[in-house]
Amino acid sequence: MRLTDSYVAPWALPNERFPIHAVWATPSSVDQIEINGPKDLKVTSAYNCNIKDISPETTTLTKEAPWDFVTVFLKYDRIPKENLSRIPVVVHFLSRGRVAHVARLSATIVRPRLEILESPAEVELTDTSDTTPVISANLRQSGFGPIRINIEATFQGRIVTEKTLLARRIAQSMIKSGLAEPQPIPKETGLTNVGIDPSFRDDIVEEVDRLLREGPSASDVDEPALKGFAETIKKRGPEAFMQFLKSVVETWFIDYLLNAIRSHPGEYAELVGGPARAVIESKMDSINVLLTYFDTMGNTYEALHFKTAIKDMRLKQSAVAVSLNVALQADLLTHL
């Protein structure tokens, strides 16, 4: 037998159905066709035949004679590394169990690609800046086809607060609550390795103890409340009170730390919960930018990432906005 015509779609994206078509001269006794290719190449449907068997690398089609053409739809379900890949498709035409003809075809699989050409190493934040800091990244798109880009930015930072201010807030809260037992931190916080350094805790405990003993001028609490608090301390005893104070400070600190982590670190975080209420300041150390991109078939390609250090020179507790600007340079395939 001989083929009088054959056709393969000029290109396809990963997971996109594409046709191959073959016509052969009649009369012919072809009664079976085997389509062979890599395991990632799948037959999805066929016209003018029956799909008898599908295995990882071979699909068998059958039809009773007379049979003079076939159309098969395939897809390549793996994301290739190269922008353009030639996928071999070998078609065996059989008659009564014997190979009558072999057609060696090729499918072209294309993909888009996104690259980061340039991103800033550092930006600076100040209290006096009149303009919004801009983080500009230059990207290049190559390969084939339109894409959608998803940008996610996360900030890394640190909590900044003076020990005296922190201790004052705890002292105020303890007095106003009448030495209520601290509320336990839920075990299921969704965060790990959250705790307070013992030496830092002891420093805060010492400062809170000093403020409580210095009176209303230090703790900003009215005289009657402070006297009642002092009586409660005396009843508990000094050792029991210090142990209790350590528990209060640790619980308070972890509680506000968890809230701060969940909040946007570039803004104020008003922390309410447990035995205390406070406003803290945070500093931004870096911004992590994650870019993912998709083609028109919904294929997700490898993510891109860059990190920009932030020199946070702000002295005031001020909210800040950072603008992310992305420029795209296209260098697409114009011929296959």
Buried (B, 14 or more C-beta within 10 A) or exposed (E): BEBEEEEBBEBBBBBBBBBBBBBBEBEBBBBBBBBBBEEBBBBEEBEEBEBEEEEEEBBBBBBEEEBBBBBBBBBBBBBBEEBBBEBEBBBBBBBEEEEBBEBEBEBBBBBBBBEBEEBBEEBEBBEEEEEEBEBBBBBBBBBBBEBEBEEEEEBEBEBEBEEEBBBBBBBBBBBBBEBEEBEEBEEEEEEEEEEBEEEEBBBBBBBBBBBBEEEBEBBEBEEEBBEEBBEBBEEBEEEEBBEBBBBBBBBBBBBBBBBBBEBBBBBBBEBEBBBBBBEBBBBBBBBEBBBBBBBEEEBEBEEBEBEBBBEBEBEEEEEBEBEBEBEEEEEBBEEE
